[in-house]
Amino acid sequence: MHVLIVFAHPEPASFNGMLKDDTAARLEALGHTVEVSDLYGEAFDPVEGAAHYADRQDPDHFAALAEQRHAGQRGTLPADVRREIARIERADLVIFQFPLWWHAQPAILKGWFDRVFVNGLLYSGSKRYDRGFFRGRRAVLSVTTGAPETSFAPGGRSGDIELLLWPIHYSLNYMGFSVLPPFLTFGVAGHGYRYDDDQEKALRLNASRAAWEARLETLPQEAALPFPGWNDWDEAGLPRPGAPVDGALRFRTGQALQ
């Protein structure tokens, strides 16, 4: 299996950096090959804009979807976008390693989604969800938080972690990935915030690292999260009876999140 780690943290020596290194070392020990996309280290530009497109469809008015489609058709996509697409195409599994910042992924990772998932080339009106370009590939989030686990429960003060991660999961599903349940390391804290003493924290974080290394062995066989596909929606785009229920719908209908 070939694995791509998309790493989104500005400090290589951070806890996220340690998890990225742990992941690569463990996967290689298991006989897999690993590639790392270090978004900060490689200075990936997350801001989509006209400057990325020398050969413009419309030089007078920039529309991201139109210029992405045009560049994809003409083979003139920016070099960094072509590099990232090639990395994904080589991968059987994509692991996203990042901290939760302001209840979402860091801006550099959101911009990676904006620029790399190219309209017209990698998705279209009929090439999405279970018909998506990346179907057959698996994706999983490895996410760290500052606050403790209890505060991310439904109704908790930090927000329901399933709902916070749902937009990322749904975007990956939109692109055709089979999305695995996330791996969560809570309570990394620091920098003026603490929820336990240093010894307890060290033991807890080391246990989380060990749990992640153990889980890496099972990722190729794990069941993906359920999402509806094209045949599960009616003509209005609403779910048919018996369709898989995703997290947002469970929340709106008052069903418990499991």
Summary of the structure (lengths in Angstrom):
residues: 258
radius of gyration: 19.3
end to end distance: 29.5
largest distance: 59.6
contacts: 751
relative contact order: 0.13
helix: 40%
strand: 15%
